[in-house]
């Protein structure tokens, strides 16, 4: 442990008046995720009705930025994450940011330029919209949580904001005295939220020095409106970004709406109930690795493909089983490259969370996504550690036989639940 963080941690451990039970503004009714975790919650305000679509657009722009920077860091590799989940975790941190730290985070997150009250109302509308995506054949479950060490004080105004915007409460876990137990409590909650798909988001070493961890998790289990016939699944070749030919297992079907824009081709794969769509996005032929559409191109493609803009086509799409965990899920460098570097330095200002809050220790994400004949199963989680201060035609077949993207969105708002770069469907 470097001296700066040792001093901050020691100071935080010695701070007085800092039991979670005494957090100002917390509700008094505990709602523990597990018996060992004490829960409390701020007061969620009933905000005026707001439009969640600008926030969905912000999350899409943020997701494209992240994938672009992440691809540069891990070229030629399969990548999957949830822009919605990562934006939620960072959004909870943003609600505690002040000054230039807040300005930088707002720019990276593409947050609408509104006043604080309008911002929280919009975030609440976004969270409420996510909660309405369930239906026959579709399960969508999102959850957000603040975890705090008993030795730090969390401002009541901050807890009210995260309760209102994200439905999040605070849980007391012993980061400083028993980081192994704290990590186990967080991982257990994330495993439950993701139905066992993500089990080790944080480690004891990651949380040993922090005062707070902010987590967001998302689980998706959605059947296609019309499942692919397993008898039509066939093997075929796929050319990776490096030019290597690998064997992939292709789903095959007909009657899929598609659209084109500037060489990009987008095919809409609707899920049961009509609330969610996957768009498989094939870049222009000859595109370099990590090719991404602009947000305007993406909006045009998704809107037109969803409305049969260019007609219908047969589709040949690889089955995939993607996952990102561990070091590959460390987002600090990506976020720094996007302009959020100050949040990871001593110059960070998160005093809206607590007078004791320092800089961000880590931003960790993990995700899984499986695309098969029946539908899609995906899960994602993100965790942010805050140090204590001083601490994807008729007569046409569209074959996805080279690197492509997959985007799962909510139809009503455009919220990007999952975004993936597939460079090699034969790899995990």
Beta strands, then each sheet from edge to edge (+ up, - down):
strand 1: 38-40
strand 2: 79-81
strand 3: 138-148
strand 4: 169-172
strand 5: 210-223
strand 6: 234-239
strand 7: 245-261
strand 8: 264-270
strand 9: 276-282
strand 10: 312-318
strand 11: 320-324
strand 12: 357-371
strand 13: 375-388
strand 14: 397-399
strand 15: 404-410
strand 16: 416-422
sheet 1: 1+ 4- 3- 5+ 13- 12+ 11-
sheet 2: 2+ 16- 15+ 9- 8+ 7- 6+
sheet 3: 2+ 16- 15+ 9- 8+ 7- 10+ 14+
end
